[in-house]
Amino acid sequence: MNKIISIGQAAKLLGVHVQTLRNWEKSGKLKPDSISPGGTRRYNLEHILQLSGKEIPVQGDNRYTVAYARVSSHDQKDDLKRQAQVLELYCAEHGYQFEMITDLGSGMNYYKKGLTSLINKILNNEVKRLVLTHKDRLLRFGAELIFSICEAKGVEVVIINRGEDKPSFEEDLAKDVLEIITVFSARLYGSGSKKNKKLLDRLKEAAETDR
C-alpha cells in the first residue's frame, strides 16, 4: 500500500518551499495525488522519493548501508575525520540509513577491528550497501576479495572517488611498504639486531625525505 504524505512533508523531502509545490502544480510539473474538499494536498511518498533521488525503502528489507573509513596511523586523524564527513554527506544526500565504521591501521592488516566487524555484517546479511571514499581505504591489496563477497551477498559497493587521493595514498603506501620491510628484516636479522635497526632507520629517513 502506497504511503501518502502531506504537502509540508513532500516539500521537506524535496528541499523546497511549500509554495514551490503549489507553483509546480499550476505549471503541471508535479500534481498532488489527492486534494480534499478543503484544499488539503496529499502526495505519494514513493513518487516524491524518486524525484528527490533518495532511497525508496523496501518492505521487509532491514539491511542498511555501511560507510567505511580508514587511515594508517594516529597522525592521520584529520584525514579520518575528513573521510567520515564526505561519507556522511554522501549517504545523507542519497537518503541512506547508514552506520559509520572507522578503522585505524595499515591497509596491509586484515585483522583490524572495524574491517572484521564489516565482514561479519556482510556475511550475516545485515549490509545492503558499502560506501568508500577510495578503494584503498578498505585494503591496500585484496579489496577485490571483499568486493566478491559483497557481490555474492547482494551488497552494492559505492566508491565515491575512483582516482587516488594523492597525498594520503603516497603517505599510506610509504607506511605499508615500511611495515612489510620491517617484518621481513626482523625475520632475516632478528628484531633486536643492530643491522636491522640501521636498515629501518635508513628506510624511515628515506620515507620522510620523499614526502
QUICORDA-V727013 format. One record per residue. N is the residue number from 1. PHI is phi in degrees with one decimal (none if undefined). NEAR is the number of other ideal C-beta (glycine too) atoms within 10 Angstrom. Layout:
# QUICORDA-V727013
n=[N:N]
phi=[PHI:PHI]
near=[NEAR:NEAR]
This chain:
# QUICORDA-V727013
n=[1:2:3:4:5:6:7:8:9:10:11:12:13:14:15:16:17:18:19:20:21:22:23:24:25:26:27:28:29:30:31:32:33:34:35:36:37:38:39:40:41:42:43:44:45:46:47:48:49:50:51:52:53:54:55:56:57:58:59:60:61:62:63:64:65:66:67:68:69:70:71:72:73:74:75:76:77:78:79:80:81:82:83:84:85:86:87:88:89:90:91:92:93:94:95:96:97:98:99:100:101:102:103:104:105:106:107:108:109:110:111:112:113:114:115:116:117:118:119:120:121:122:123:124:125:126:127:128:129:130:131:132:133:134:135:136:137:138:139:140:141:142:143:144:145:146:147:148:149:150:151:152:153:154:155:156:157:158:159:160:161:162:163:164:165:166:167:168:169:170:171:172:173:174:175:176:177:178:179:180:181:182:183:184:185:186:187:188:189:190:191:192:193:194:195:196:197:198:199:200:201:202:203:204:205:206:207:208:209:210:211]
phi=[none:-72.9:-86.4:-106.8:-124.3:-77.3:-64.8:-66.2:-65.5:-63.2:-63.1:-64.6:-65.3:-86.1:72.0:-128.7:-81.0:-54.8:-62.5:-62.5:-65.6:-65.3:-66.8:-64.2:-63.4:-64.2:-84.5:86.3:-71.2:-147.4:-102.7:-67.2:-74.7:-155.3:-131.4:-73.7:-55.9:-86.8:94.4:-74.4:-99.5:-126.6:-128.2:-77.5:-58.7:-62.0:-64.5:-66.6:-64.3:-63.1:-66.0:-79.6:80.6:-89.4:-69.7:-93.4:-61.4:-102.0:-61.0:87.8:-99.3:-96.4:-72.1:-139.2:-87.9:-115.7:-101.5:-118.8:-128.9:-148.0:-133.1:-84.5:-146.0:-62.5:-75.6:-109.2:-61.9:-64.4:-68.0:-63.3:-64.3:-65.2:-57.4:-61.2:-64.9:-62.7:-65.6:-61.0:-63.8:-61.4:-65.7:-65.1:-62.9:-96.7:69.9:-80.6:-83.1:-138.1:-120.3:-96.5:-119.2:-117.8:-131.6:-124.8:166.3:-61.6:-70.2:-92.2:-90.7:-89.5:-116.1:-65.4:-58.4:-65.8:-64.1:-60.5:-62.3:-60.6:-61.9:-63.0:-65.0:-63.9:-65.3:-88.6:60.3:-95.3:-105.2:-98.0:-153.2:-113.9:-117.2:-127.2:-76.4:-142.3:-58.1:-75.1:-68.6:-77.3:-151.2:-69.1:-130.3:101.5:-60.8:-59.8:-64.5:-65.1:-64.2:-66.5:-64.0:-59.9:-61.9:-65.1:-95.8:71.7:-98.2:-75.5:-110.2:-116.0:-111.0:-63.3:-115.7:-77.2:-80.8:-86.6:-83.5:-49.1:-61.0:-66.9:-60.7:-66.2:-66.1:-65.1:-63.1:-61.5:-65.6:-68.1:-63.5:-62.3:-64.9:-62.7:-65.3:-60.3:-64.0:-70.0:-69.8:-64.7:-71.0:-76.9:-107.4:97.9:-63.1:-101.3:-75.5:-66.8:-63.4:-64.2:-63.7:-63.6:-61.8:-65.7:-61.8:-65.6:-67.3:-62.5:-64.2:-66.0:-65.9:-67.0:-67.4:-76.1:-75.9]
near=[4:8:12:14:18:14:18:11:15:26:19:15:17:19:8:14:11:14:10:14:22:15:13:15:15:8:8:7:11:17:13:19:15:11:13:9:5:5:6:11:18:16:24:16:18:12:16:22:19:11:14:18:10:16:15:12:14:9:5:5:8:10:17:15:23:25:24:23:26:27:25:24:14:8:9:18:12:9:20:20:13:16:25:17:12:17:25:15:11:17:22:11:11:16:16:19:13:19:16:16:20:17:22:17:16:20:25:17:16:15:7:17:12:17:20:12:15:21:16:11:19:20:12:9:12:16:22:20:20:22:23:21:23:20:17:20:24:23:19:21:11:12:17:11:13:20:16:10:13:17:11:10:16:11:21:12:15:15:17:15:12:7:9:13:17:8:10:20:15:14:20:24:16:18:18:18:14:16:16:12:14:16:12:10:19:15:10:12:16:11:12:8:13:9:11:17:13:12:17:17:10:10:16:13:10:11:16:9:7:9:8]
